[in-house]
């Protein structure tokens, strides 16, 4: 590919308000926290920003409220070159807000998140109708579940009709309707989302997720028309599930995990960019793993997302040879 890949993201903008603590309170309990900060995020905006920081030409469609948060939510993606010309500013309603409790220890961190969708849930099919005429100009479309399902369904259908691949990151976890799934090229749940979407258990032990459970989940999703099932497995890496075959992509470990917020968005975005420049699925997932590893080593969602040169440097430092780095030249 001699040009930069063009990626369309339809999704959410969310301001994360983050409380850091050494111990999460139980019911009716109060504990002291260590720190508080705010960081712009939202699954859609995170993914759009990560694609842009990796060198893609990105258009973002979504909705924010006419409040104090909306200029802050748009500032960072705009600075990275994301086309925000179609973003709607909705009067009389708040922007999306994410309440994040971050439990930290010496070497790791775990988050618990409550999302208040605000303006994100007001986006309509009529407001995204412009996409139908322009969708064939994009190399891939990214969707998540923080905007109305009917919007995702319409955009995915238009993409399918135009022969444009669709990557659906099904988060937050919920049951998905069969119509949407038949339009999806790449479905990228984590363990909990994969279980929720299929109603099937995904058990884990000291060796990682149960292979039989992964196979059953994959079979259930293929039966609904999904072409590629990619499950992210946290510290166990990620996996492509195909029939009796499960191909694992090893995790990329960093010396310190500062904040896992945004790691899934970083992975999905980087995988989309990798596929758009000609990497195969395994190569794109490895590229995504290196990208997300940098993300978890930093605080916040948007502030933690790396640029292309940082990912390439890590690939070189770890002596990765799964694909020639010249395949990423279209992103420069």
NUMIPA-952427 format. One record per residue: residue in one letter; x negated, y negated, z of N, C-alpha, C in turn. Coordinates in steps of 0.1 Angstrom, whole numbers, plus 5000, padded with zeros to 4 digits. Atoms other than C-alpha are relative to their C-alpha. Layout:
N
AXYZXYZXYZ...
***
This chain:
332
X499250125000500050005000499149885000X500850125001498549674989500649885007X499350114993501049455007500350045014X499649974987502049425043501350065000X498749944999504949645053501049915005X498950084996508249475057500950085009X499349934990510149585088501249915005X498950074995513649485099500450065014X499649964987514549505136501349945004X498750054995518149475148500150045014X500049974986518349455185500149895010X499850084989518149285218498949905004X500950084993516548995236500350005015X499749994985516249035274498849935008X501050064991514448815300499850105012X500249914989512849055325499649925012X500450054987512748945361499450115009X500849884995510149165378499649985015X500450004986509749235415499050125002X500949894998506649435424499950035015X499949954986506649645456499250135001X500749874998504649925472501050115004X498949904996507950095483501349954996X498750045004511350085467501050025012X499149994989514050025493501150114997X498949915001516650285500501349935002X498750064999520350225504500149925013X499850094988521149935528498649965007X501350024995517349885533499449884993X500850115005515149575528498550035002X501449994999511449585521499449874995X500750125006508849315514499450044987X500749985013507549285478498749945000X501350055002504149195466499949884991X500250105010504748975436501449994992X498950025009507448825413499649924988X500250085011507248715378501150034989X499149985011509348675346499250024987X500749985012508448805312501150034989X499049975010510448795279499950144995X500049865004511449135266501350034992X498949945008514449335253499450104990X500649895008513949655234499849954985X500250045014514549495200498949904998X501150105001512349195206498650055003X501349934997509549405221499550074987X500449925012509549625190499749914988X500350095011509649335166498749935002X501350064997506749165184498950104998X501149905002504649485185499750024985X500249995014505249535148499249894994X500750125005504149175141498650005004X501450004995501049205163499150104993X500849895007500049515144499849964985X500250055014500249315111501150014991X498949985009503649395097500749864998X499250125003505949135081501450045006X498849964992508949145105501149905000X498850084998512449015105500850055012X499349954988514449025138501449944999X498650044999518249005140500550035014X499449984986519948955174500749885004X499250114994521748725197499549965014X500450054986520748505227501149905004X499150104994522748285250499549864999X500450145000522647905250499749965014X500450024986520847895284498549975001X501450034998517447825299499150114995X500949895004516148165289499750014985X500149975014516748155252498849944993X501250055006513847925242498850095003X501249924996511448145262500150144993X499949875007512848465246499549994985X500350015014512248335211498649954998X501350075001508948155217498950104996X501149905003506648465217500150074987X499949945013508048645187499749904989X500250105011508048325167498549974998X501450035001504448255176499250114993X500649895006503548605163500450014985X499649995014505248535130501250074996X498849935003508448715134501149904994X498950085006511248575112501250015009X498950004991513948465136501149924994X499050095006516048265111501450055001X498749954999518948495115500550025014X499649984986519048505153501149905004X498850084996522348375167499849955014X499950064987522448135197501549985004X498649994997525748205214500449905011X499650094989527347915234500950065010X499149964990528947975267499850145006X500249874995527348305275498550015003X501449994996524048405292499250094990X500849915007521148565275499950135008X500249884993520348925283498949995011X500950004989518548985316499750145005X500449874995516549285329499549985014X500550004987516149335366499150125002X501049895000512949535370499450015014X500849974987511649685403498950094996X501349935004508049795398499350055013X500649944989506750035424498550044997X501449995004502950025424499250085011X500949944991500250245439498649974995X501450035004496450245435499750034986X500449965014496450415401501250014991X498949995009499950415387501149905004X498950084998503250235385501350064994X498749955004506950335382501049895000X499050105000509750115371501450055001X498549975000513550105377500649874995X499650115008515449875354501650004999X498650025002519049735354500149894989X499850105011519949555321501349945001X498850085001522549285320500049954986X500150035014523249265283500349864995X499650135004524848925281500349984985X499750035014524848785245499750114991X500349895009523349095231501250094996X498949925002526649275234501149934991X499050075008528549005214499750004985X500450005014526749065181501150084992X498949935007529349165154499450054986X500349955014529249355121500049894990X499950115009530349045103498749915000X501250084999527248855116498850064995X501249935006524849115103500350044986X499649965014526649155069498949964990X501150045009523748965052499050114997X501049895001521649275058500350094988X499749905010523549485033499449964987X500650045013522349285003498549995000X501550015000518749255015499350125005X500749894992518049585032499150084991X500949925009516449745001498649944999X501350075000513549495005499150045011X500849964988512449655038499550144998X500649875000510249955043500650095010X499449924989511950075075500849905009X499250074991514649965099500050065014X500149954986514349985137501349965007X498850024992517450015159499950055014X499949954987518150065196501449995005X498750004995521150075219500449895009X499750114992521249735235500949904993X499050075007523549595208501250094998X498949915002527049725200499850114990X500249885008527150075185500549984986X499550025014529249955155499149924992X501150075008526449715145499050104995X501049905004523949995146500550094989X499549905009526250225127500149934986X499950075013526849965099498649984994X501450035005523149875095499450134996X500549875004522150245095500650054987X499349955012524750325069499549934988X500550085012523550045046498650044997X501449965003519950155050500050144993X499949875006520850515042500449994985X499550025014522750405011498949954991X501050065008519750205000498750084999X501249924999517250485007498949955009X500950064990515550295035500050085013X500049924987514350505065500549925012X499650064988515950435098499450075012X500549954987514250475132500949955011X499150034989516650485161499350045013X500549974986515250455196501250005009X498749994993518250575216499949965015X500150054986517750365247500749875001X499949914988519250295272500850134996X499449875003520350665273501550005000X498549995001523950735262500350114990X499649905011525850985241500249924987X499950065013525650905204501150064991X499049945009528350955178499450064988X500549925011527851195150499849914987X500250085012528350925123498749935000X501250075000525450725134498850094998X501149915001523151025138499750054986X500249955013523751135102499249904991X500750115008522150805090498649995005X501350034993519050835112498950094994X501249935005515650935097499150055011X500949964989513650935129500849965013X499450024986515250975164498950015010X501250004991512750885192500449985014X499650014986514250955226498850045009X500949944990512251015258500750125006X499549884995512851325279501549985005X498750024994515851185298501049964989X499050045010517451025267500350124991X499749885008517051355247501050095007X499149914992518851545275501449935000X498750074999521651275278500750014987X499450005014522251265240500650134996X499649865004522651645237500850075011X499449934989524051735271499350125004X500849884997521251995274498949965010X501150034990518752025302498650004993X501450005004515051945297499250025012X500849974988513152115325498549994998X501550025001509552045333499450075012X500849954989506952215354498549954999X501450065000503152165360499450014986X500649995014502552265323500749904990X499350095008504951995310501450054997X498649975003508452015294500150154994X499749865004509952365287500250004985X500049995014509352465251501450044995X498749955004512652655249501149885001X499150114999514552345261499849904989X500350095011512852125236500650054987X499549945012513752365208501649994999X498550005000517452375218500549854998X499750155002517551985220499849974985X500350035014515951965186501050064990X499049935008518352215171501449935000X498750074998521352025185500049874992X500150135007520151695170499950024984X500049975015519351845135501450044995X498749965004522851995135500949884997X499250125002524151635136499449914989X500550075012522051525106498749935002X501250074998518951375122498950074992X501149945008515951435099498850045008X501349984993513051405123500349975015X499850024986513251445161498649995007X501350034993510251285180500449975014X499750024986510451315218498749955007X501150044992508151105239500150065014X500049914988507051295270499149935011X500850074989505251025292498650055000X501449964998502051155306499650134992X500249885009502451475284499849974986X500150045014502251275252501349994993X498850005008504851325225500150134992X499849875008506251605203500949984988X499149995011507751665169500750145002X499349874998510451935173500650054987X499549945012511152155143500250155001X499849854999512852495147499250065011X500949934990510452725165498749925001X501250085000507652475158500149885009X500150134992506752205184498549964998X501450055002503751995174499849895010X500350094989502351805204498949904996X501050105002500451475201499549975014X500550024987498151435231500149865005X499950144995498551135254498649944999X501350085000495850865254499949945014X500050044986494850815291499149885001X500850124997493650485304499650005015X500449994987491750425336501049965011X499050054990494650235352501349974993X498750035005498350215346500649895008X499550124993499549865355501549995000X498650025001503149865342500550084988X499649925012504950125320501149934992X498950075007507649865310499549964986X500450045014507549825272499250114993X500849895006505550145266500750074989X499249945010508350315247500249924988X499850105011508950005226498749994992X501350015007505249985218499850124991X500249885008505150345207500950004988X499050005011508250325185499649904989X500450105010507050005168498850044993X501349965006503550135162500250124991X499749895009504950455148500649964987X499350065012507150255124499049944991X501150075008504150045113499150114993X500849905006502050355108500650084988X499349935011504650535087500149914988X499850105011505150215066498749984992X501250025008501450205056499550144995X500449875006501350575046499550115009X500449904991500450765077501150115000X499049904998502151105081500549995014X499450024987504251165112499050025011X500949974989501451315133499049885001X500950115000499051035123500649885006X499350124995501650765130500350015015X499749984986502450925164498749985008X501350024993498750925173499749855000X500250155001498450555162500949945011X499150064990501450485184499650035014X500549964986499950675214498949905004X501050094996496850455213500549865002X499550134998498850145210500849995013X499350004987501150235239499150015012X501049994989498150325260499549875005X500450144996496949965259501149935007X498950074994500449845267500250045015X499849964986500750045300498849955009X501150044992497349915311500249855004X499850144998498849565313501349975007X498750034993501649385332501049944990X499050075008504949285316500350084987X499749935012506649385284499349934988X500650075012505849135256498549965003X501450034998502649015273499050114999X500949885000501249365273499750064986X500149945013501649445236498849964993X501350045006498349465218500149964986X500250035014497149335185499350114993X500649905008495849545157498550035003X501449984997492149485164499750075013X500249934987492549605200500250154998X499749855002494049935188498950064992X501149955008491349985162498850025009X501149984992488749925188500150125009X499849884992490250185211499950134992X500249885008490450435183498550034997X501549985002486750375176499350055012X500649964988485850395212500250145004X499749864997487550725216499750104989X500549925011486050845183501250084993X498949945007489450925168499750024985X500349985014489151085134501250074993X498849945006492751195126500449944987X499850065013492950955097499049894998X500950115002490650705080500649875004X499550134996490950365096500349904989X499750085012490950215061501450014996X498649995003494550335059500849885006X499450114993495350035082499749874993X500550125006493749785058501249914995X498850085004497249675045500549915011X499550084988497949535080499249875002X500950114997495049285079500449884991
***
